[in-house]
Amino acid sequence: MVGRNISPDVFTFNILIDTLCKKGLVSNAENIIKIMIQRGVEPTVVTYSLLMDGYCLGSQIDKARKLFDLMVTNEIADIFSYNILINGYCKCKMIDDARQIFDEMSLKGLVPDVVTYHTLIKAMFQAGRPQTAKELFKDMCSHGQQPNIVTFSIMINDARELFSSLFEIGLQPDVYVYNAIMKGLCQQGLMDEAYKVFKDMEKVGCLPNNCCYNIIIQGFLRHEDLPKASELINEMVDKGFSADDATTELVVHLSRNNNNLILRLLKVRNEGSAN
């Protein structure tokens, strides 16, 4: 590239630095930044954040913190930078330091995103601080960050309690939150509870969509509850929805062990379409 008189730009350098850091070659990445500066290519916040991530990946948390402090002093640290250091501290089990950086974000006018919260919530659970994790969850929701499947998978043992707490703090879960909690419950084999969440949606004015039906149907199919799966497929078709690829593939897969399964489900579906 250089031999053809083509000068790498900051994006090219960043890709190289990211690759080196992920391979543990942080000293090489440091040299690349020196070359950048020598060639008049100004490193960006992304450049330094990638290097900081490299330090964290190599458990060089002190170097990461020094670089972070320099970025803060120069007023270039962004949400990405904060998330990297918080994640680095959490991986090193320096939870209090991670929380301190989290608390400093608001003082700098930065709003934690869902990645920030997920990192800290997971770390708090792993550190045996479930109450702090729950407080962070409520803080996340009250600041407009909607929980998703990742949130509830992190907190699966407390997912039902936390889902209920949304109503307690005056928040109305949307269809995506319902999908997330149902998917988590289905994955845990808690089909009765998943079905209750599904049925309760309409009671609070949140209408199930195509994705909702497919999640709950797939749950029942995986647990080979044919009567309930058939009932829901019928209901789904009546409402104008249809099986997605995952549901269809699951039916085909299960039919290998139960030759009547696909015929029964298709019969229900066809009868629903004809009505």
N, C-alpha and C positions, 0 to 999 in steps of 0.2 A: 504493500500500500504506500509506504513512504518512498520506496524505490521508484514508484511511478509518479512521484511529486504530488501525491494526494495526502493532505494533512488530516489526521484523525480529528474529529470534533469532540466536544464534551460528551456527547451521547455514546460515541464509540469507546472513549476512555472509560466511561462509567460501566459499560458492559464488561470491559476487560477487568476492571477493578472488582466488580461483583463476582465474576467467575473465579478470580484469584482468591478472593476472600472465602468463597464457598468451598474452595479446595484446601483451605488452611494456609495459603501462601500469602499471609498478611504483609510480611516484609516486602514481598514483590509488589504488592498493591501500593505500599507506601512509596516505593521507588517510582511507580507509574505516576503518582500524583506529583512527585518532584519533576518528572519529565514533562508533565502537562504544563506546570508553571514555567519551566524553562522555555517551552515552545509558545508561551503566551496564551495558553488555553486556561481560562479561569475556572477552577473547581467550583461546583455548585453545592447547594445544601444536600442534594442527592449524592454527590461524590463523597462528601464527608460522612453522610449517614451510612453509606455502604461500607466505608472503612470502619466506622463504629460498630456496625453489625459484625464485621470480620473479627474485631477484637472480642466481641461478646461470644461469638461462636468458638473462639479459641480460649475462652475463659480468662481473657485479659481485661477484666472488668474495670480495673483502675485506669488503664489506658483509654477505655471507652468513656469513662466518666470525665477524664481530662479533656478529651476531644469534645465531648458534649458541652462541658462548661465553657470551652472556647467558642463554640457555636452560639451558646446563649449570650455570651458577652458581646459577640458580633451581631446579635439579633437576627440570626438566620435559622435557628432551630425551629422546626415545624412539628406537626403532629406525628409525622413519620419518624422523626428523630426521637421524640419522647417515647413512642411505642417501642422502638428498638432498645432503648436503654432500660425501660421498664421490663421488657421481656428478658433482657440480659440479666438483670438483677433477680428476676423470678427463677430463672434457670440455675442461678448460683445460690438459690435459697436465701437471698438477701431481701426478704419480703418487706421489711420496714423501710429499706432504702427505696424499693419500688413504690411503696405507698407515698413516700415523701415526694418523689418525682411526680407522681400522679397529682398530689395536692398542689404542687407548684404550677401545674399547667394552667389552672384557672387564673392564677395571679398574673400569668403572661398573656391572658386573653385567649387561650386555646381551649377548645371544647373537646373532651375525650370522645373518641368514637367507639363503635362496638368492639373493635379490635382491642382497644385499651382496656375496656371493661372485661372482655373475655379472658385476657391474659391475667389480669389481677384476680378475677373471681376464681379461675382455675387454681391459681397459686395459693389463694387463701384456703381453699378446700384441702389442697395437698398439704398445707402447713398446719392443718387441724384447727382452722379458724372459720368454721361454717357460719357463725353469726355475722362476722365481718363480710363474708361472701354474700350473704343475703342482703345486708345493708347496701352493698355495692350494686346488687341487682336492682333494688328499689330505686337507688340513685340513678342508675342507667335509664330505667323506665321513666322516671320523673323528668329526665332531661331530654326526652324525645327519642331515645334510642330503643327501637322495638326489639325485644328478644326474638331469636330465631332458633332453628333446629340446633345450631351449634351451642347456643346458650343453654338450652334444656338438656342437651347431651352431656355438657359439662356438669350440670347440676341435677342429673337424672333422679338421684335419691330424694331431692327436695323439689323436683319439678312441679308436682301437683300442688304443694303448699305455696310455691312461688307464683304459680299461675293464679291461684286464688287471691294472692296478695295484690295482684293487679287491680282487682275490683276494690279492694280495701283502700287503696291510695287514689281511687277515683279515675282509674284508667280503663278504657274499654278496649280489650284486645281486638285486633282486626283479623281478617280471615287468614293472614299469613302466620299470625301467632297461634291461632287455633290449629293450623296445619302442622306447625312445629311441635306443639305439645302432643297432638294425636300421633304423629310419626314417632316421637320418642316413646310414648306409651306402647305403641304397637311393637316397636323393636324390643321392648322389655317383656312382651307377652301379656301386657295388662289390658286385654281386649275389652273387658267389662268397663274399665275406666275410660278407655279410649272412646268407646261407643257412647258413654254418658256425656263426655265432652262434645262429641259430634251432635248429639240430640239437644244439648243445652244451647248450642249456637243460636238456633232460631228463636229461642225463648228470650234472648237478649238483643234480638234484632240483627244478628250477623248471619246472613244467608250462606249456607254451604255452596261452594263452587265445584267445578269439575274436579279440581285437584283434591278437595276434601273427600269426595266420594271415592276417588281412586285410592287414596291413602288408607281409608278405613276398610275398603273392600280387599285391598292387598293384604292388610293385616289379618282379616278373617280367612282369606285363602291360604296364607302361610301357616295358619293354625288349623287348617282343614275344617273350618266351620262352614260347611256348604250351605246349610239352610239360611244362615244369616247373610252370607255372601250373595246368595241368590236373591234374597229379599232386597238387599241394597242395590244390586244390579238392576232389578226391576224398577225400583224407586228412581235410580239414576237416569234410566232411559225415559221414564215418564216425565222427568223434568228437563229432558232435552240434552242431557249430558251423555258422554260416551266413554268407553274404556280407553285408557292411554296405552302406549306400547308396553310399559312395565306390567300393567294388569294383564294384558293379552298374553305376553310372554309367560307370565306366571301360570295362567290357566293352561297354556300349552304344555309347560313343564310338568305341572301336576297331573295332567291327563295321561302322562306316560305310566303313572302308577295307578291311575283310576280312569279306565277307558270311558266311563260314563260321565266323568266330570265335565269335560268340555261340551258334550252334547246337552247336558242339563243346563249349563250356564248359557249356552247359545240359545236354547229353547226359551229360557226366561227372557233373554234379551230380545229375541224375535217377537215373542208375544207382547212384550212391552212396546216394541216399535209399531206393532200392528194396531194397538189400541189408540 
